[in-house]
Amino acid sequence: MPAAVLTSKGQVTIPKEVRDRLSIRKGNVVDFIPEGRGYRIAARLGSVVDVFGMLPKPPRPATIEEMDNGIALGAMENLANDRS
C-alpha cells in the first residue's frame, strides 16, 4: 500500500503509483471527500483550459441585438418548459 509522510508545513507528496493510477499531474486539483472515519481522494481531471480553442471561431462577432434576441428566445423556451 502506498504511503506518504506529512511535512512540517502539512504537505504530502502523492506517491507516483497513486498519481499514475489517478492520471494526475502537476497543476491538477485533488479533492478530499469525507468518508466514514477517513477521507477518499479524487482527482478533478480536465479544466476549462483543456477545451480552449476546440470550437471554431464564428465568421463574425454577434451584434448586441443578436445577443439580446438569443437571450430572449432562451428565456421564452425556459418559461415554456417550466409550464409543461
Secondary structure, 3 states (H helix, E strand, C coil): CCCCCCCCCCCCCCCHHHHHHHCCCCCCEEEEEEECCEEEEEEECCCHHHHCCCCCCCCCCCCHHHHHHHHHHHHHHHHHHHHC
